[in-house]
Amino acid sequence: MRSAAILAVACGVLAAVSVAAQSPMRPGRWEVTMQMQMTNMPMQMPEMKTSRCVTAEELKDPQKAVPSASQSPNACKVSDYKVTGNTVSWRMACGPPQDMTGSGEMTFTADDTYTGTMKMTTQQGVMMMKTSGKRLGDCTP
């Protein structure tokens, strides 16, 4: 179960970056906060914060930020990607050995922040992830 939770967090962070394509997200250093809860776990997992430089190249293709089959046996694929106004939605599927499927939605604001949710179904149960992000500034070399 622990490996599924770690993979889900990794996929969630990658999805937060990958759904940026053709959305209101701008290139730069982004701080992402994620809170995850599994249906069969009585307590929420601790909040996680990460920061990452999101490049203009990554913003062009939502699949670029998600590991490909050649990079990982847990390759994740983004599908049904839609941008409606300031909201981005998508579906995601990750392969073996931790098969997972899910969907998510993020809403961006004019001040370079977003909030979102993602629901992943795994062999161990359903995981709900709440995310928020804010642009910290330009990327530094």
Protein Blocks (a to p, Z undefined) as FASTA:
>chain_A
ZZmmmmmmmmmmmmmmmmmgopabdcdddddddddddfklcbdcddddddddddfklmmp
mklmpccfklockbccdehiacehjaccdddddddfbdcdddddddddfkopacdddddd
dfkbccddddddddfbdcdZZ
